[in-house]
Amino acid sequence: MATQYSVAARTAQMSQLNTTIGINAQIIIYSGAAPANVGTAATGTLLVQFAGNATAFGAAATAVLTASAVAGVNATAAGVAGYYRINTSASVAVTQGTITGTGGGGDMVLTNTNIAAAQACNFTSLTITAFGA
């Protein structure tokens, strides 16, 4: 059996992740497949970079962090969105996850994963769920 944690413990994990991400986090979308782990250099083309605000994520609830609204930005390059990374304001990668189009069930949901250069971009949702359910 895999190790399991209570909802309270998992929510505390997400609260700590929120602290680690900190204020003014960078939410970055890349093309291609995600690297094997978040400690590996990013791969693919940087398509879009969102600048988080002072509260990039709300308080953790039931083991989930949900991104607060961020201002839309224009894409810096064209490509198909493959994965995202969340970096601290000092550009240190903290987490990465999947991207899908609407209804696809990814960690980050975009209305359109085909991104054109200079296209106005925003995401419809971004959630991070604690491990160990």
Residue pairs with C-beta under 8 A, 6 or more apart in sequence:
2 132
3 132
4 132
4 133
5 13
5 130
5 132
5 133
7 62
7 63
9 132
10 63
10 130
10 131
10 132
10 133
11 60
11 61
11 62
11 63
11 130
12 60
13 63
13 130
13 131
13 132
14 60
14 63
14 64
14 65
14 128
14 129
14 130
15 59
15 60
17 60
17 65
17 94
17 95
17 128
18 57
18 59
18 60
18 65
20 88
20 94
21 52
21 56
21 57
21 86
21 88
21 94
21 95
22 56
22 88
22 89
23 52
23 53
23 54
23 55
23 56
23 89
24 51
24 52
24 53
24 54
24 56
24 89
25 52
25 56
25 57
25 86
25 87
25 88
25 89
25 94
26 49
26 50
26 51
26 52
26 85
26 86
26 87
26 88
26 89
26 91
27 49
27 50
27 52
27 56
27 67
27 70
27 84
27 85
27 86
27 123
27 126
28 42
28 46
28 48
28 49
28 50
28 84
28 85
28 86
28 87
29 46
29 47
29 48
29 49
29 81
29 83
29 84
29 99
29 108
29 110
29 115
29 121
30 42
30 43
30 44
30 45
30 46
30 47
30 81
30 82
30 83
30 84
30 85
31 44
31 45
31 47
31 77
31 79
31 80
31 81
31 82
32 43
32 44
32 45
32 79
32 82
32 83
33 43
33 44
33 82
33 83
34 43
34 82
34 83
34 96
34 97
34 98
35 41
35 42
35 43
35 96
38 85
38 93
38 94
38 95
38 96
39 93
42 85
42 93
44 79
44 82
44 83
45 77
45 79
46 76
46 77
47 75
47 76
47 77
47 78
47 79
47 81
47 115
47 121
48 73
48 75
48 76
48 81
48 115
48 121
49 73
49 76
50 70
50 71
50 73
50 121
50 123
51 70
51 71
51 73
52 67
52 68
52 70
53 68
53 70
53 71
55 68
56 67
56 68
56 70
56 86
57 65
57 66
57 67
57 68
57 128
58 65
58 66
58 68
63 129
63 130
63 133
64 127
64 128
64 129
64 130
65 127
65 128
66 125
66 126
66 127
67 123
67 125
67 126
67 127
70 122
72 120
72 121
72 122
73 120
73 121
73 122
74 118
74 119
74 120
74 121
75 115
75 116
75 117
75 118
75 119
75 121
76 117
77 115
77 117
78 115
78 116
78 117
79 115
80 113
80 114
80 115
81 99
81 110
81 113
81 114
81 115
82 99
83 96
83 97
83 98
83 99
84 96
84 97
84 99
84 107
84 108
84 126
85 93
85 94
85 95
85 96
86 93
86 94
86 95
86 96
87 93
87 94
88 94
95 128
97 106
97 107
97 108
97 128
98 106
98 107
98 108
99 106
99 107
99 108
99 109
99 110
99 113
100 106
100 108
100 109
100 110
100 113
101 109
101 110
101 111
101 112
101 113
102 109
102 110
102 111
102 124
107 126
107 127
107 128
108 123
108 125
108 126
109 123
109 124
109 125
109 126
110 121
110 123
110 124
111 124
115 121
